[in-house]
Amino acid sequence: MPQHLRPVLIVDGANVVGSVPDGWWRDRRGAAERLRDRLAEVARRGIREEPGPLDVVLVVEGRARGVEPSAEVRVAAADGSGDDLIVELAREASGRRCVVVTADRELRNRVDEHGARCVGPRAVREDWTTAP
């Protein structure tokens, strides 16, 4: 399936990284890079709620900015609020199936207005028993 027709999975990087107390606060950029690397498999296989392949966008902000994209995962760095950028990306995805990964209730309400479905961080962490 051409990438521009694939469902979009927008990942709230700060929220997903922060959902596991593994010392991410000592190296926010490194934690975001590890998440990007793990999302490559998600881009290929999908998640329970949306089978792959998926167009995955990892949204980073603050000290996690500067993370480079990979072949499978686009990285969008927020100049300001990561939540505002996620809402903008959900709005731009109009016409495509869109899933946002976050546990942030307010953000869930905002992207719902643009037709995006939401899932919690566990959707992309289910099989993270060991580091890649």
Contact map, one row per residue, 1 for C-alpha under 8 A:
111011000000000000000000000000000000000000000000000010000000000000000000000000000000000000000000000000000000000000000000000000000000
111111000000000000000000000000000000000000000000000000000000000000000000000000000000000000000000000000000000000000000000000000000000
111111000000000000000000000000000000000000000000000001100000000000000000000000000000000000000000000000000000000000000000000000000000
011111000000000000000000000000000000000000000000000000100000000000000000000000000000000000000000000000000000000000000000000000000000
111111100000000000000000000000000000000000000000000000000000000000000000000000000000000000000001000000000000000000000000000000000000
111111110000000000000000000000000000000000000000000011100000000000000000000000000000000000000001100000000000000000000000000000000000
000011111000000000000000000000000000000000000000010011100000000000000000000000000000000000000001111000000000000000000000000000000000
000001111100000000000000000000000000000000000000000001111000000000000000000000000000000000001001111000000000000000000000000000000000
000000111110000000000000000000000000000000000000000001111000000000000000000000000000000000000000011110000000000000000000000000000000
000000011111000000000000000000000000000000000000000000011110000000000000000000000000010011000000011110000000000000000000000000000000
000000001111100100000000000000000000000000000000000000011110000000000000000000000000000000000000000111000000000000000000000000000000
000000000111111100000000000000000000000000000000000000000111000000000000000000000110010000000000000111000000000000000000000000000000
000000000011111110000000000000010010000000000000000000000111000000000000000000000000000000000000000000000000000000000000000000000000
000000000001111111000000000000010000000000000000000000000011100000000000000000000000000000000000000000000000000000000000000000000000
000000000001111111100000000000000000000000000000000000000000000000000000000000000000000000000000000001110000000000000000100000000000
000000000011111111110000000000000000000000000000000000000000000000000000000000000000000000000000000011100000000000000000100000000000
000000000000111111110001000000110010000000000000000000000000000000000000000000000000000000000000000000000000000000000000000000000000
000000000000011111111001000000000000000000000000000000000000000000000000000000000000000000000000000000000000000000000000000000000000
000000000000001111111000000000000000000000000000000000000000000000000000000000000000000000000000000000000000000000000000100000000000
000000000000000111111100000000000000000000000000000000000000000000000000000000000000000000000000000000000000000000000000000000000000
000000000000000001111111000000000000000000000000000000000000000000000000000000000000000000000000000000000000000000000000000000000000
000000000000000000011111000000000000000000000000000000000000000000000000000000000000000000000000000000000000000000000000000000000000
000000000000000000001111111000000000000000000000000000000000000000000000000000000000000000000000000000000000000000000000000000000000
000000000000000011001111111101100000000000000000000000000000000000000000000000000000000000000000000000000000000000000000000000000000
000000000000000000000011111100000000000000000000000000000000000000000000000000000000000000000000000000000000000000000000000000000000
000000000000000000000011111100000000000000000000000000000000000000000000000000000000000000000000000000000000000000000000000000000000
000000000000000000000011111111100000000000000000000000000000000000000000000000000000000000000000000000000000000000000000000000000000
000000000000000000000001111111110000000000000000000000000000001100000000000000000000000000000000000000000000000000000000000000000000
000000000000000000000000001111111000000000000000000000000000001111100000000000000000000000000000000000000000000000000000000000000000
000000000000000000000001001111111100000000000000000000000000000100000000000000000000000000000000000000000000000000000000000000000000
000000000000000010000001001111111110000000000000000000000000000100000000000000000000000000000000000000000000000000000000000000000000
000000000000110010000000000111111111000000000000000000000001000100100000000000000000000000000000000000000000000000000000000000000000
000000000000000000000000000011111111100000000000000000000000000000110000000000000000000000000000000000000000000000000000000000000000
000000000000000000000000000001111111110000000000000000000000000000000000000000000000000000000000000000000000000000000000000000000000
000000000000100010000000000000111111111000000000000000000000000000000000000000000000000000000000000000000000000000000000000000000000
000000000000000000000000000000011111111100000000000000000100000000001100100000000000000000000000000000000000000000000000000000000000
000000000000000000000000000000001111111110000000000000000000000000000100000000000000000000000000000000000000000000000000000000000001
000000000000000000000000000000000111111111000000000000000000000000000000000000000000000000000000000000000000000000000000000000000001
000000000000000000000000000000000011111111100000000000010000000000000001100000000000000000000000000000000000000000000000000100000000
000000000000000000000000000000000001111111110000000000000000000000000101100000000000000000000000000000000000000000000000000000000000
000000000000000000000000000000000000111111111100000000000000000000000000000000000000000000000000000000000000000000000000000000000000
000000000000000000000000000000000000011111111110000101000000000000000000000000000000000000000000000000000000000000000000000100000000
000000000000000000000000000000000000001111111100000111110000000000000001100000000000000000000000000000000000000000000000000000000000
000000000000000000000000000000000000000111111100000111000000000000000001000000000000000000000000000000000000000000000000000000000000
000000000000000000000000000000000000000011111110001111000000000000000000000000000000000000000000000000000000000000000000000000000000
000000000000000000000000000000000000000011111111011111000000000000000000000000000000000000000000000000000000000000000000000000000000
000000000000000000000000000000000000000001001111111100000000000000000000000000000000000000000000000000000000000000000000001100000000
000000000000000000000000000000000000000000000111111000000000000000000000000000000000000000000000000000000000000000000000001000000000
000000000000000000000000000000000000000000000011111000000000000000000000000000000000000000000000000000000000000000000000000000000000
000000100000000000000000000000000000000000000111111100000000000000000000000000000000000000000000001000000000000000000000000000000000
000000000000000000000000000000000000000000001111111111000000000000000000000000000000000000000000000000000000000000000000000000000000
000000000000000000000000000000000000000001111110011111000000000000000000000000000000000000000000000000000000000000000000000000000000
100001100000000000000000000000000000000000111100001111100000000000000000000000000000000000000000000000000000000000000000000000000000
001001111000000000000000000000000000000001111100001111110000000000000000000000000000000000000000000000000000000000000000000000000000
001101111000000000000000000000000000000000100000000011111000000000000001110000000000000000000000000000000000000000000000000000000000
000000011110000000000000000000000000001000100000000001111100000000000001110000000000000000000000000000000000000000000000000000000000
000000011110000000000000000000000000000000000000000000111110000000000000111100000000000000000000000000000000000000000000000000000000
000000000111100000000000000000000001000000000000000000011111000000000000111100000000000000000000000000000000000000000000000000000000
000000000111110000000000000000000000000000000000000000001111100000000000001111000100110000000000000000000000000000000000000000000000
000000000001110000000000000000010000000000000000000000000111110110100000001111000100000000000000000000000000000000000000000000000000
000000000000010000000000000000000000000000000000000000000011111110000000000011111100000000000000000000000000000000000000000000000000
000000000000000000000000000000000000000000000000000000000001111110000000000001000000000000000000000000000000000000000000000000000000
000000000000000000000000000110000000000000000000000000000000111110000000000000000000000000000000000000000000000000000000000000000000
000000000000000000000000000111110000000000000000000000000001111111100000000000000000000000000000000000000000000000000000000000000000
000000000000000000000000000010000000000000000000000000000001111111100000000011000000000000000000000000000000000000000000000000000000
000000000000000000000000000010000000000000000000000000000000000111110000000010000000000000000000000000000000000000000000000000000000
000000000000000000000000000010011000000000000000000000000001000111111000001000000000000000000000000000000000000000000000000000000000
000000000000000000000000000000001000000000000000000000000000000001111100001000000000000000000000000000000000000000000000000000000000
000000000000000000000000000000000001000000000000000000000000000000111111111000000000000000000000000000000000000000000000000000000000
000000000000000000000000000000000001100100000000000000000000000000011111110000000000000000000000000000000000000000000000000000000000
000000000000000000000000000000000000000000000000000000000000000000001111110000000000000000000000000000000000000000000000000000000000
000000000000000000000000000000000000001100110000000000110000000000001111110000000000000000000000000000000000000000000000000000000000
000000000000000000000000000000000001001100100000000000111100000000001111111000000000000000000000000000000000000000000000000000000000
000000000000000000000000000000000000000000000000000000111100000000001111111100000000000000000000000000000000000000000000000000000000
000000000000000000000000000000000000000000000000000000001111000000111000111110000000000000000000000000000000000000000000000000000000
000000000000000000000000000000000000000000000000000000001111000000000000011111000000000000000000000000000000000000000000000000000000
000000000000000000000000000000000000000000000000000000000011100011000000001111100100000000000000000000000000000000000000000000000000
000000000000000000000000000000000000000000000000000000000011110010000000000111111100100000000000000000000000000000000000000000000000
000000000000000000000000000000000000000000000000000000000000100000000000000011111100000000000000000000000000000000000000000000000000
000000000000000000000000000000000000000000000000000000000000100000000000000001111101000000000000000000000000000000000000000000000000
000000000000000000000000000000000000000000000000000000000000100000000000000001111111100000000000000000000000000000000000000000000000
000000000001000000000000000000000000000000000000000000000011100000000000000011111111110000000000000000000000000000000000000000000000
000000000001000000000000000000000000000000000000000000000000000000000000000000001111111000000000000000000010000000000000000000000000
000000000000000000000000000000000000000000000000000000000000000000000000000000011111111100000000000000000000000000000000000000000000
000000000000000000000000000000000000000000000000000000000010000000000000000001001111111110000000000000000000000000000000000000000000
000000000101000000000000000000000000000000000000000000000010000000000000000000000111111111000000000000000000001000000000000000000000
000000000000000000000000000000000000000000000000000000000000000000000000000000000011111111100000000000000010011001000000000000000000
000000000000000000000000000000000000000000000000000000000000000000000000000000000001111111110000000000000000000000000000000000000000
000000000100000000000000000000000000000000000000000000000000000000000000000000000000111111111000000000000000000000000000000000000000
000000000100000000000000000000000000000000000000000000000000000000000000000000000000011111111100010100000000001001110000000000000000
000000000000000000000000000000000000000000000000000000000000000000000000000000000000001111111100000000000000001001000000000000000000
000000000000000000000000000000000000000000000000000000000000000000000000000000000000000111111100000000000000000000000000000000000000
000000010000000000000000000000000000000000000000000000000000000000000000000000000000000011111111110000000000000000000000000000000000
000000000000000000000000000000000000000000000000000000000000000000000000000000000000000001111111110000000000000001100000000000000000
000000000000000000000000000000000000000000000000000000000000000000000000000000000000000000001111100000000000000000000000000000000000
000011110000000000000000000000000000000000000000000000000000000000000000000000000000000000001111110000000000000000000000000000000000
000001110000000000000000000000000000000000000000000000000000000000000000000000000000000000001111111000000000000000010000000000000000
000000111100000000000000000000000000000000000000000000000000000000000000000000000000000001001101111100000000000000111000000000000000
000000111100000000000000000000000000000000000000010000000000000000000000000000000000000000000000111110000000000000011110000000000000
000000001111000000000000000000000000000000000000000000000000000000000000000000000000000001000000011111000001001000011110000000000000
000000001111000100000000000000000000000000000000000000000000000000000000000000000000000000000000001111100000000000000111101100000000
000000000011001100000000000000000000000000000000000000000000000000000000000000000000000000000000000111110011000000000111100000000000
000000000000001100000000000000000000000000000000000000000000000000000000000000000000000000000000000011111001000000000011100000000000
000000000000001000000000000000000000000000000000000000000000000000000000000000000000000000000000000001111111000000000000000000000000
000000000000000000000000000000000000000000000000000000000000000000000000000000000000000000000000000000111111100000000000000000000000
000000000000000000000000000000000000000000000000000000000000000000000000000000000000000000000000000000011111110000000000000000000000
000000000000000000000000000000000000000000000000000000000000000000000000000000000010001000000000000001011111111000000000000000000000
000000000000000000000000000000000000000000000000000000000000000000000000000000000000000000000000000101111111111100000100000000000000
000000000000000000000000000000000000000000000000000000000000000000000000000000000000000000000000000000001111111110000000000000000000
000000000000000000000000000000000000000000000000000000000000000000000000000000000000001000000000000000000111111111000000000000000000
000000000000000000000000000000000000000000000000000000000000000000000000000000000000011001100000000100000011111111111000000000000000
000000000000000000000000000000000000000000000000000000000000000000000000000000000000000000000000000000000001111111111100000000000000
000000000000000000000000000000000000000000000000000000000000000000000000000000000000000000000000000000000000111111110000000000000000
000000000000000000000000000000000000000000000000000000000000000000000000000000000000001001100100000000000000011111110000000000000000
000000000000000000000000000000000000000000000000000000000000000000000000000000000000000001000100010000000000001111111000000000000000
000000000000000000000000000000000000000000000000000000000000000000000000000000000000000001000000111100000000001111111100000000000000
000000000000000000000000000000000000000000000000000000000000000000000000000000000000000000000000011100000000001100111110000000000000
000000000000000000000000000000000000000000000000000000000000000000000000000000000000000000000000001111000001000100011111000000000000
000000000000000000000000000000000000000000000000000000000000000000000000000000000000000000000000001111100000000000001111111000000000
000000000000000000000000000000000000000000000000000000000000000000000000000000000000000000000000000011100000000000000111111000000000
000000000000001100100000000000000000000000000000000000000000000000000000000000000000000000000000000011100000000000000011111110000000
000000000000000000000000000000000000000000000000000000000000000000000000000000000000000000000000000000000000000000000011111111000000
000000000000000000000000000000000000000000000011000000000000000000000000000000000000000000000000000010000000000000000011111111000000
000000000000000000000000000000000000001001000010000000000000000000000000000000000000000000000000000010000000000000000000111111100000
000000000000000000000000000000000000000000000000000000000000000000000000000000000000000000000000000000000000000000000000111111110000
000000000000000000000000000000000000000000000000000000000000000000000000000000000000000000000000000000000000000000000000011111110000
000000000000000000000000000000000000000000000000000000000000000000000000000000000000000000000000000000000000000000000000000111111000
000000000000000000000000000000000000000000000000000000000000000000000000000000000000000000000000000000000000000000000000000011111110
000000000000000000000000000000000000000000000000000000000000000000000000000000000000000000000000000000000000000000000000000000111110
000000000000000000000000000000000000000000000000000000000000000000000000000000000000000000000000000000000000000000000000000000011111
000000000000000000000000000000000000000000000000000000000000000000000000000000000000000000000000000000000000000000000000000000011111
000000000000000000000000000000000000110000000000000000000000000000000000000000000000000000000000000000000000000000000000000000000111
